[in-house]
Amino acid sequence: EAKNKASLGVGYHAVAVDMESYDVLKVCAAAGLSAAVLRVISDEVGSDLPDFNRAAEPDGRLNIWRTAVAMAARPMASLGFLMNIRPVINSLRTNLKVVLNV
């Protein structure tokens, strides 16, 4: 929820939060694998997202039907997400080119 993100941002003086990468890096480190993370922000502090956690399969893949249900449950959040996704993908593409020296 946007209000929770705003509260945490103020409390920790944070401008962004990465909630997933640590677990990936931890697993890679335990397996002796080198790893790096490049993230782009897909939701601003004042915006809500659909609850995509409800659409996740046990193996981490998204179930398309549950994704549709999650988006239908929060139509305004879904609209905001869809309107913002193109600049997010473009930013990721641009930054990957820099990181990969392409």
C-alpha positions, -999 to +999 in steps of 0.1 A: +000+000+000+012+035-008+006+048+027+028+020+041+056+028+016+054+065+025+057+058+062+086+035+058+104+059+035+101+087+061+110+064+090+142+051+073+150+082+051+147+059+021+142+069-015+138+033-027+133-002-013+144-035-029+124-063-013+135-092-034+172-090-044+187-100-011+172-135-011+185-140-047+220-129-037+220-149-005+211-181-025+238-174-051+264-167-023+255-200-006+260-218-039+293-201-046+279-182-076+288-146-085+258-124-088+248-088-093+215-071-093+203-042-115+169-029-105+145-002-118+117+012-098+083+003-111+061+020-085+065+053-069+059+059-032+025+074-038+012+045-060-003+012-052+003-020-072-020-049-079-012-078-055+009-099-078+019-121-049-015-137-053-006-147-088+027-165-080+031-202-085+052-221-059+081-221-084+079-183-088+062-181-122+031-160-125-002-177-133-018-157-160-053-162-148-045-152-112-026-122-125-058-111-143-078-116-111-052-096-091-054-068-116-092-068-118-093-066-080-074-032-081-083-016-114-069+019-107-036+004-094-035-018-125-040+011-148-012+030-131+011+000-133+003-005-170+008+032-178+042+032-161+056+000-174+070+013-207+093+039-192+104+012-166+113-012-194+131+015-214+151+024-183+160-012-177+171-016-214+192+016-212+209+006-180+216-030-191+234-016-222+256+004-199+263-024-174+269-050-202+289-025-222+269-031-253 
